[in-house]
Amino acid sequence: MSFIVLNLTVIWHFYILDKKKSLKKFTQFFMFPLIGFLVCSLIFIKLSFDAHLVGGIWIGVGVIYLGIKTKGFSKNAPVLNEKEIVDIVN
């Protein structure tokens, strides 16, 4: 689901809102994300009900966790810095 939204966001931000249109930008920021959107949507549609249910629960848990971490969405979401990522990986 998130990749579906990501592809639509790329089209919106980098192609629709951009004033300078070109064939390269059309290909990079419209056609490829559109193909990605269609492929991800097809995969999403073909998932079983159980997969949708578990995914929905997982998203709900994530939203609740984010709400707690941001004190009711009144603060910015936490961000990992490069050192924290290296520490996690190692």
Buried (B, 14 or more C-beta within 10 A) or exposed (E): EEBBEBBBEBBEEBBEEEEEEEEEBEEBBBBBBBEBBEEBBEEBEEEEEEEEEEBEEEEEEEEEEEEEEEEEEEEEEEEEEEEEEEEEEE
